[in-house]
Amino acid sequence: MKEILVRSFSGLLYVSLLVVSLINEHTFIILFYIFGIICLAEFKKLIQYKSFIPFLVFTFLYLVFGYWQFVMNSKEGLNEATQILQVITIFVQLLLIKDLFTEKNIPLFISKKIIITTFYLSSGFIFLVLIATNNHTFSPLVLLGSFILVWTNDTFAYLVGKNFGKQKLFPSISPKKTVEGFLGGLFFASIASYFIATFTETNLSFSNWLILSIIISVFGTLGDLIESKFKRQANVKDSGIIMPGHGGLLDRFDSIIFAAPFIYLFLRILNYVS
């Protein structure tokens, strides 16, 4: 009972901080910077990277794409820079997806540590900022809806997998994940997309949210698996201990930061065709 209470309180505190961060743009920028720094510290420990450089890189990228572009309302030259960052980020993520399909460990030589801390984790948080400030206006409900889809997918993937799962998804990385669980998470996330489209005031239609639910379910699951592979290589269960009963903060953000560049790409496509 005590463990359940601790886990519930920890989860409630996390969700409360997340919701509070969406009150206004300044609060969001500050809290998500703190979230990013904590996740980066946890990830550096996972890959045994002791350099301070990733914190400097993250801070620089965050200042440019977060504070300067949106709080200071400066857009000059940054659209092109954002596109370049997006292409590199997705390319690095595709390489990490490739690493899921091999029994070998993900190679962690120094140059790769620099690349993945920059274009896997740091840029993942940058694109969360870009989602919430899409079209150069603060739109927190789009990001909140994305988080709700992640939580729905994770919850029902666990419940369906636990009760009906038989075929393993990636047994060498995460033995408890099943194909049935993945499909269950995708199905209920698709249902949740209807309620998000109906009860939130965004410029996205139901069909837009439905596509986002598929993007989030697929790439969120891949992000979870990739972090699981890093944890397996490090021989640890959780990325950290900051959230009692849940593990580290990265364990809560692993899905959304991996899906974020693809979510933002979809939003850019919608802006282009509209």
N, C-alpha and C positions, 0 to 999 in steps of 0.2 A: 504493500500500500504506500509506504514512504517513497519507494522508487517511482511509482506512478505519479505521486503528487509533485515530486521534484521535477520529473520529466514534463508534466503539464505546466508547472510554473515557468520553467525554462522556455518552453515553446511559446507560452503566452507572452512572456517578456520580449522574445524575438519578434513575434508578429506585431506587438504593440509598438516597438521601436520602428519597425518597418512602416507601419501605417502613419505614425507620427512624422516620420521623415518626409512623407508626401504632402504635409500640410502646406508648405510653401517651398519655393525653389532654393532658398538659402539653406533651410533646414535639411533638405534633400541632399544638396551638394556636400554639406559638412558630414552628415551621418554616413552617406555612402562612401565618402573618402575614408572614414574610420573603419567601416566594414571591409573595404578593400585592403587597407593596411593590415588588418587582423588576418584576413584570408591569405594575403601574400606571405605573412610571417609563418603561418601554418604550412603553406605549400613549400616554402624554402626549407623548412625543417624536414618535410617529407622527402625532398630530393637531395637533402644534405648540401645545401648551397648556402654558405655562410657570408657571402658578399653583401655589402650594404647597397650596392649599385641598383638592384631591382626596386628598392624603395624610392630612390632618386628618379628613376625612369618612370615609375608609376605616378609620382607626384608631378613630374613635368607634363606627362600626357594628360593627367587629370586637370591640371591648371589650364592647359591649352584647350582641350575639348569640352571641359566642364565649365570652369569659372569664366575663362576669357570669352568663350564663344557665346555663352548664354546669359550669364549674370551681367557681363559687361556688354552683351549684345553686339559682339564683333564677329562678323561672318566672312570677312575678306580673306580669301585664299584657303579657308578651312574646309570648304566643300570638297575640293580636290584632295586635300590632305586626308579627309575622312574616307574618301573612296579608296585611296592607296592603303590606309590602315585596314580597311575592311577586306581588301583583296589578300593582303599578307596574312591577316588573322585567319581567314577561312582556309587559306592554303595550309597553314600550320595545323589547324584543326583537322583537316583531311589527312594529314600525315599521322596525327595522333589516332585517328579512327583506324588507319591502316595498321597501326601497332596493336590494335585489339585482336587482329586476326592472325597473330603469330604467338607461339608459345614462349618466345624469347622475351626477356625484360626490355622495357623501353630504354634505349641507350641514353645515358645521362652524362656525357662528356661536357666540359665547361661551356662550349659554344651553344650546345643544345639547351643547357640550363638557362642561359641568357635569353635564347629565343622563346622558350615556352613560358618563362616568367613574364616576358614582355607581351607576346602575341597569343598566349592562351589565357593567362589570368588577368594581367593588367588591362589588356584591351577588352576583355570580357566585361569588366566593370565600366570601361569607357562607353561601351555600347549600351549598357543599362542606362547610363546618363543620357545618351543620345535618344533612346526609346522614350524616356520621360520628357524629353524636350524636343520631340519631333516637330518638324516644320517651324523651328525656332520659337515655339510657344510651349510653356510648361503644361504637359498633359499627363499628370500622374495616374489617371485612371487606366491608361493604356498599359503602363508598367504594372499597376496593381492587378489588372486583369490577367496579365501574363503570369504573375506570381500565383494567382488563384488557379490557373490552369496547371502550373507545375505541381502545386499541392494536391490538386484533384488527381492528377495523373499518378503521383507517387503513392497517395493513399490507396487508390483502387487497384493499382498494380500490385501493391502488397497484399490487400485483402483477397483479390481474385487469385493471385498466385499462391497464397497460403492455403486457400480452400479448394482450388481446382487445378493448380499448376502441376503439370507432369513433365513437359518437355523443357529442358534447361535452355536458357538463352545463351549465356556465356559461362559454362560451368567452371572453367579454369580461372575465371576472374571473380565471379560472384555466383556461387553455387545456389543461392536462394532465388535468384531471378529466373523467371520462366517465360516462355513465349505466351502462355495463356495470361500471365500477369501483365505483360506488356500490352497485349491486345485489350485487356480489361481496362487498363489505365487510359489507353487511347480512346476507347469507347466512351467512358464516363467523362473524360476531358472534352470530348466532342459535345456531349450533352450539356456540360457546364458552359460551353461557349454560347449556347442559346440564351442562357440566363444572364450571362455577362453582357451580351449584345442587347438584351431586353431591358435590363435594369441599370445600366451605366450609360452616362451621357458622353459618348465618344463619337467621332466621325466615322467609326468602323461599322460596317453592316454585319449581319449574322454570318454571311458567307465568308467575310474577312476574318471574323473570329474563329470560324470553323477551320479555315486554313491554318490560322495561328495555332490552334489546338493540335493539329497534326504536326506542325513544325516543332512545337514545344515537346510533344510526347516523344517524337523520334530523336531529336537532337538533345533533349533533356536526358533521355535514357542513355544515350551515348556518352554524354558528359558525366553522368553518374558512374558508368562503367569505366571510363578513363581514370577518374579519380580513384576508383576501387583498385585499378591496376597499379597506380602509384602507391597506394596504401599497402597492397600486397607485396610490392617490391621492398617497401620500407618495413614490412613485417609488423604493421600496426593495425588496430581495428578502426580507430578514428583519427581524423586529421588533427584533433586537439582536444582540450578539456574545458573550453570556455563555456560550453553549454551543457551543464550536468544532465545526463540522461539522453543526450543527443550527440555528444561528441564535440567536434570543432565547428566553427562558423562556416568553414569551407564545405563541410558535410551538408550544410543547408543551402549553400549557394552553388554547388558544383553543377547542378542541372541548368539553372537559369543563366549562369555566365557563359556556358558553352552554347546555349541556344540563342543568346542575345544577338550575336552578329547576324544570324539568319533571320531573326525577328525583325531587326532593323533593315535588313536587305528587302524583306517583304514590304515593310512600310515605305521604303524609298520607291519601290516599284509602283505601289499604290499612288504615291504622290506624283510620280512621273506620268501615269496614264490618266490621272484625274484632271 
